[in-house]
Amino acid sequence: MANEAYPCPCDIGHKLEYGGMGREVQVEHIKAYVTKPPFDTGKAVIVIQDIFGWQLPNTRYMADMIAGNGYTFHVDCEATAIVPDFFVGQEPWHPSGDWSTFPEWLKTRDARKIDKEVDAVLKYLKQQCHAQKIGIVGFCWGGVAVHHVMMKYPEFRAGVSVYGIIKDSEDVHSLKNPTLFIFAENDAVIPLEQVSLLTQKLKKHCKVEYQIKTFSGQTHGFVHRKREDCSAEDKPYIDEARRNLIEWLHKPQMS
């Protein structure tokens, strides 16, 4: 699910068998997974979960990738990554759940009512991790959350919304800082018409840098819920999207 106005089945795809390189911590009223680079760089990235929750191995894999993917060779590009439980202890959606109950389930997990949790995590990153420059990335449900956050919090130097979009609001363009939107061409959750509408509104009204990328032939969840080795045809797109994501989070304003 990545569009609160158009609830639609969201396939979990390939659930990774992955334990993670970080640790779980308590951040005020929520739990979180934190993974750190070898050196303190003053940078941090908040990673927002999809509907399958903060403990999904795939999301933790992405957090570890952001914290250490190639950055061991370039210390100035490393960043602490944190995956908070934005459901605040509520159960995530189960892959075998009855989709007829999904709209009701979603009502208690509004991707645009997370400010209390964002504030707590920002405080933790600044005080406990000494973060001075902070970015944010979210997948699916988390992509909607990133879209919301990037229109409200100037503290985030860069944001990446991955197959997530706010639709039922006139203002989708008031971004505070550079934001990258990643979409899939064959996404059953987000029709290309919605991507086109977002593009038009950003082009007309947005005052900051932004980019919208739609990946040919890909489906919802391809960036974090497809294995890199799932097919020779998909791998280049998965690799490119992940590279784009990481590069955006380490743009000059994060340096």
N, C-alpha and C positions, 0 to 999 in steps of 0.2 A: 504494500500500500504506500503510495507516495502522493496522493492527491485527495485531501480530505473531503472534497466535494464529489469524488467519484470512487467510492470504495470498491475494490476489485480484488479477486484472489491474487495473492502474492506468493509465488513458488519459492520455497527455501533454497532450491537448487542443490549445489554440492556443499553439504556441511562438512567442513574440514575436521580432521582429527588433529587438533592442534592444542597444545597445553599453554602456550604463551611464555614470554620471556620476562614479564613484569610481575606485579604483585597486587593484591587487593587491599584497599585502604578504606577508612571511613572518612567521608568529607561532610561534616556536620550531619544532616539528616539522611544522607544517601551514601551508598557504597560506590566504589569506583575501582577500575583497573588502571594501574599506572605503570608505564614502561619508560625508562630513562636511558639516554645515551651515556657513554662512558664519561663525558665531560659536561660540566654545567655551562650552557651557552646562553642562558637568559631567554630562551625561546620555548614556547609550549604550543601544543595543538590539542583542542578538544575534539574528540571523535564521538559523534552522536549515532546511536544504534538505529537499527531498523525495527520492524515490529516484532522480531524474534528476540529482542532483548540485549542487554549489555554483556551477557555471558556467552553470546554466540561466538564460537571460536574464530569464525571468519572475520568478525569485526576486530577481535583482538589481534589477529594476524595483520590486519591493515594498520592497526596502531603500532605494532612492532615494526612494520615496514616504514612507517612515517618517522619513527624514532631512530631507526638505524639503517635504512635502505641506502647503502652507498655513502652514508654520511660519515662512516668511520674513516674515510679517506679525506673528508673535508669537514673539519671540526666546526666551522662556522655555519654549517648547514644542518647540524644536529638539533633535535628538539625533543623535549619531554612530551609524551602523548598520554592522554587520559581519556578513558571510556567510562563516564558516569552512568549510573542507573537512573535514567530520566523517567522511568516508570515508578520510581520511588517505592520499590518493594512490591508493586503490583505484578501479577503474572504476565509474562510476555505472551504473544500469540503462539499457539501450538500448531505445527505444520498439519496436524490431522484434525484441527478444529473445524467446527461447523460454520461455514462461511455465512450462513443466514444470520448468525449471531454477531458477526463482525462489526456492523455499524454500532450496535449497543456497546460492544467491548471498546470501541474506539472513542466513544463519548467521554470515557474516564481517562483518556490518554491523549489529550489535545496537544499537538506538536507546537502550538503557539502559546501554551500556558506553562512555560518552563522557566520563566524569569527567575523565580526563587532558586531553582537549581543552578542556573547559569551564574547567578551572583555568588552562590556558595563555592562553585568550582573556580571562578575567577579569583576569589579571595584566597583559596587554597593554593592556586598556582603562583600567585604573587608572593604570598607569605611563606609557604613551605617549599616551593620549588624555585623561588627567586626569578620568576618569569617576568620579563619586561616587555616582551613582544609576543602576542598571542594570536593564533589563527584558529580556524574551526572548519571541520568537515563533517558531513552527515550523509547517510545512505537511506534512501526510501523515506520512511517516516522521519528519519534524521535530516533528510534533504529539505523537507518542508520546514523543519526546525531551524536549519541554517538560513534559509531564505528569510524567515522571521527575524532571527538574531541579527543578520547583517543589515536589516532595515532599522534596528533599534539601538545596537551597541557599537559606538565608535571605537571601543577598546579593541575590537578584533581587527587586526591589520589586514587580514585576508581570509576569504571564506570560499569553500567549495561545496556546492549542493549537488549531490549525485542522485539522479532520477528522483527528484523531489521538487514540488512546485506548489505555490499558493495560487489557487484559482478563484476562490469566492471572495475576492477583495479587489477593489479598483486600484489600490496602490500596491503594485508589485515592483515598483521602480525606485523607491527612495532608499537605495543602498548607501551605506555610510562609507564603505571602503571596497576595494576591488573584490569582485566575486566571480567565480567560475561556475557555470552550470553544465553538467554532463548528462546527456540523455541517450537513450537507445532508440534506433529507428523503428524497431518492431516491438515497442513497449505496449503491452495490453493495458497498462495502468494509466499511462500518460500519452494520449493521442498526439500526433504531430501538430494538430491544429492548436493545441494548448501551447506547445513550444513556439509556434509561429506568433501567437498572440503575445506571449511573454517577450519575444524578440522585438515585436513592434513597439510595445510599451517602453521597453528599456531604451530602444533607439531614439524614441521621441522625448523621453523624460529623464533618463538616468544621468547623473552628474559625475559619476566616478567610472573608473575602468571596469569593464565586465567582458565576459566572453561566454558564448553558448556553443557547445560542441555536441553534435548528434552523431553517434557512431553507427555506421552502415551495417545493417543485417543483425544488430545485437538486440537482446531482449532485456527486460527489467531484471536487475540484479547482476548484470554481467561483470561489473567491476570488482565486486567483493564476494559474489556467491557463485562464481564459476571458477573451476580449477584452471590454472594456467595451461595445463596439458590436456584439457578436455577435448580440443580439436585443433588441428593446424590452422583452420580457417579463423577461429576465434582468437587464438593467442595473440596475434599482432594488435588487435583492438584492445584486448585486456591490458596488454603491456603498455600501449600508448596512453590509455586512459589513466592508468596508475602513475605513469611518468608525468603526465599533464597535471594530475592532482598534486603530486609531491612538488613539482616545480612551482606551481602556483602558490603553495603554502610557504615557499621560500623565495618569493619575489623580493625585490629591493626593499620594500617597506618593512619586510620581516628581518632584514639584515642589520 
